[in-house]
């Protein structure tokens, strides 16, 4: 992926430090080579590199095409921030599976570090997973929100809640044909009673993925796989 503004007509110009490091030192690209690029907005390009050094790269666009690899349903995942690697695994796998957007969620039982360094790391994980999966668009990463901040826009969203008398996820997906969906997934310690009550009041629909309790990173991955199985074509 290159920033969309790197491509102006037939010209390619890249000055992002991280990209140049990847091209020079990891991929060891050379002048004259043809490279495949994505702009993260749905377009793909074949370009010839005409110069490359530590500060900038230039090239000539030879071909452009509509990048496929995007699902026919838009899914936003509200992911509770969790300890260690779990949140990052969910970001990576859900990007591969076709998530459109992520909202990191600060819950009562979240263990959270939302520093700028963490955010950059999450962006990198998403970009690398999207490249690996051949996505045409880069999923967006929203600012972290508390449950209270996110609830007012959440009517009709599906909340993964493993206990209680909840609707099955399968039944919830069958309710209506969909092009858009938002799914909330909780932290390792689960949702608090306050959060469940507030979510209910705000019009979220509690759903269950079955009778087994899944890890915090497994639940959104399983839910998204089921959505793509049913709706993506
Ligand atoms: N000890 C916690 C509890 O009992 O509330 C378990 C939380 S679980 C490890 C982490 C999150 O994954 C839950 O908050 C929920 O969002 C989701 N989850 C796990 N298993 C699920 C299931 N069978 N159905 C729906 N959501 C599930």
Boltz pocket constraint, residues with backbone or C-beta under 6 A from the ligand:
constraints:
  - pocket:
      binder: B
      contacts: [[A, 159], [A, 160], [A, 161], [A, 162], [A, 163], [A, 184], [A, 185], [A, 186], [A, 187], [A, 188], [A, 189], [A, 190], [A, 191], [A, 207], [A, 208], [A, 209], [A, 210], [A, 211], [A, 212], [A, 213], [A, 214], [A, 215], [A, 216], [A, 219]]
      max_distance: 6.0
